Amino acid sequence: MRDDPRSRRRNLSRREFLSRTGSSAAAAAIVGRAAVAAAAVAPDPPTAAPGAPSIPGAVPVTLRINGKEHPLKVDPRTTLLDCLRETLALTGTKKGCDHGQCGACTVHVNGQRVNSCLSLALMHDGEEITTIEGLGTPDALHPMQASFVAHDAYQCGYCTSGQIMSAVALLKEPCGADDAAVKEFMSGNICRCGAYPNIVAAIQQVRRG
């Protein structure tokens, strides 16, 4: 008579079944503990050396900001705005639209106003950059800053640093004398609170001495 494996499985006693499954479980537990023990004593993966650039492809650049030189290594795609805010912690320059449409990120490069969100940091190696932090101090305000305070030319304040940077640059630009000309030259700076009349008044006071 042929030996039927199915018949043997049917005749397996409860004691034999428990004995076999218990042995299998014990073996699995031993293997699991060995794996955990091996992981516990394995050396940690190597980490980057202190001071090494954390961004692959970072390139050197020296930015001269508010009269101070900053030698840096940056991702070639880093905007001047992100470099100012994230790398150098100069957070007075605000990120608004990040598309060059609101003017909140306005800074001066070699005396001219620039939307820093549209400009790569690498483009300004060695150039003179001025941010709102370099324009004046609480104890020695720039005349434009003092005029903005005097005329309440802000509400929430988020756009104010960009407004002031554009207004200071306007003083050296061929802007007409009337309010309409000022509005045109300041049209790249948006105030979502609508403080435009006070902004124009503040600028005109400085222009008229």
C-alpha positions in Angstrom: 0.0 0.0 0.0 1.3 3.4 -1.0 2.3 5.8 1.8 -0.1 8.8 1.7 1.5 12.0 3.2 -2.0 13.4 3.7 -2.8 10.3 5.8 0.3 10.9 7.9 -0.8 14.6 8.5 -4.3 13.4 9.5 -2.7 11.0 12.0 -0.4 13.6 13.6 -1.1 13.8 17.3 -1.8 17.1 19.1 1.4 16.6 21.2 3.6 16.2 18.0 2.0 19.2 16.4 2.7 21.5 19.4 6.2 20.2 19.7 7.1 20.9 16.1 5.5 24.4 16.0 7.2 25.3 19.3 10.6 24.3 17.9 10.0 26.5 14.8 9.0 29.5 16.9 12.0 29.1 19.2 14.3 29.0 16.2 12.7 32.2 14.7 13.1 34.0 18.0 16.8 33.0 18.3 17.4 34.3 14.7 15.5 37.6 15.5 17.6 38.2 18.7 20.8 37.6 16.8 19.8 40.2 14.2 19.0 42.7 16.9 22.2 42.0 18.7 24.2 42.4 15.5 22.5 45.8 14.8 23.2 47.0 18.3 27.0 46.5 18.0 27.3 47.5 14.4 29.2 50.8 13.9 27.1 53.9 13.0 27.2 54.9 9.4 29.9 57.5 8.6 28.7 61.2 8.9 29.9 64.2 7.1 33.0 65.9 8.4 32.4 69.1 10.4 32.4 72.1 8.1 32.0 70.1 4.9 29.4 71.5 2.5 26.1 69.8 3.1 24.8 70.5 -0.4 26.3 68.6 -3.4 27.7 70.9 -6.0 28.0 73.9 -3.6 30.2 76.6 -5.1 32.1 79.4 -3.3 30.9 83.0 -3.4 31.7 86.1 -1.5 28.8 88.5 -0.8 29.5 92.0 0.4 26.4 92.9 2.4 26.0 96.1 4.4 29.7 96.7 4.2 30.7 93.2 5.5 32.1 90.4 3.4 30.6 86.9 3.7 32.5 84.0 2.1 30.0 81.3 1.5 29.4 78.0 -0.3 25.9 77.9 -1.8 23.9 75.8 -4.2 24.2 77.5 -7.7 20.4 77.7 -7.7 20.1 79.7 -4.5 18.4 83.0 -4.9 19.8 86.1 -3.3 16.6 86.3 -1.2 17.0 82.8 0.2 20.7 83.3 0.8 20.0 86.5 2.8 17.2 85.0 4.8 18.2 81.3 5.3 22.0 81.4 5.2 22.8 84.8 6.7 19.7 85.3 8.9 19.0 88.8 7.4 15.3 88.4 7.7 14.3 92.1 7.2 14.1 91.3 3.5 10.7 89.6 3.1 9.6 86.8 0.9 6.2 87.7 -0.5 5.2 86.3 -3.9 8.6 84.8 -4.7 7.9 85.7 -8.4 9.1 89.3 -8.6 5.6 90.8 -8.5 5.2 92.3 -5.0 8.5 94.0 -4.2 8.7 92.8 -0.6 12.2 91.4 -1.3 13.7 94.6 -2.7 17.4 95.2 -1.9 20.1 97.5 -3.4 22.8 96.0 -5.5 25.5 98.6 -6.4 23.0 101.3 -5.5 20.2 100.1 -7.7 17.0 98.3 -6.5 16.7 94.6 -7.3 14.0 92.0 -6.6 16.2 89.5 -4.7 13.8 86.7 -5.3 14.6 86.8 -9.1 18.4 87.1 -8.7 20.8 84.3 -8.0 23.3 84.8 -5.2 26.2 83.8 -7.5 25.4 86.7 -9.8 26.5 89.1 -7.1 29.9 87.9 -6.1 31.9 90.9 -4.8 29.1 93.4 -5.5 27.8 95.9 -2.9 24.5 94.7 -1.5 22.4 96.7 0.9 19.5 95.4 2.9 17.1 97.1 5.2 19.4 96.2 8.1 22.2 98.3 6.5 20.0 101.3 5.8 19.7 102.6 9.4 19.5 101.6 13.0 16.8 102.3 15.7 19.1 105.0 17.1 20.0 106.5 13.7 17.1 106.0 11.2 17.6 106.8 7.6 15.5 109.8 6.7 13.1 107.6 4.6 12.6 105.3 7.6 11.9 108.2 9.9 9.5 109.7 7.3 7.6 106.4 7.1 7.2 106.4 10.8 6.1 110.0 10.9 3.4 109.4 8.2 2.2 106.0 9.4 3.2 104.7 6.0 2.5 101.0 6.9 -0.1 98.8 8.6 0.8 95.2 8.9 4.5 96.1 8.0 5.2 93.1 5.9 5.9 95.1 2.7 7.5 98.0 4.5 11.2 97.0 4.2 10.7 96.6 0.4 8.8 99.8 0.1 11.5 101.7 2.0 14.3 100.2 -0.1 12.5 101.1 -3.3 11.8 104.6 -2.0 15.4 105.2 -1.1 16.5 104.1 -4.6 13.9 106.4 -6.1 15.7 109.4 -4.7 18.5 108.8 -7.2 16.2 108.0 -10.1 14.8 110.4 -12.7 11.3 110.5 -11.1 9.0 113.4 -11.7 8.1 115.8 -9.0 4.4 115.1 -8.6 2.6 112.3 -6.7 1.6 110.5 -9.9 5.3 110.1 -10.9 6.0 108.7 -7.4 3.2 106.2 -7.7 4.5 105.1 -11.1 8.0 104.6 -9.9 6.7 102.7 -6.8 4.3 100.5 -8.8 6.4 97.4 -8.4 5.8 97.5 -4.6 2.4 96.2 -3.5 0.9 97.1 -0.2 -1.9 94.7 0.5 -3.2 96.9 3.4 -3.6 99.9 1.0 -1.4 102.4 2.8 -0.4 104.0 -0.6 -1.4 107.7 0.2 0.8 107.6 3.4 3.6 106.0 1.5 3.6 108.6 -1.2 3.4 111.4 1.4 6.4 109.9 3.3 8.5 109.8 0.1 7.5 113.3 -1.0 8.5 114.7 2.4 12.0 113.3 2.0 12.3 114.4 -1.6 11.3 118.0 -0.7 13.9 118.1 2.1 
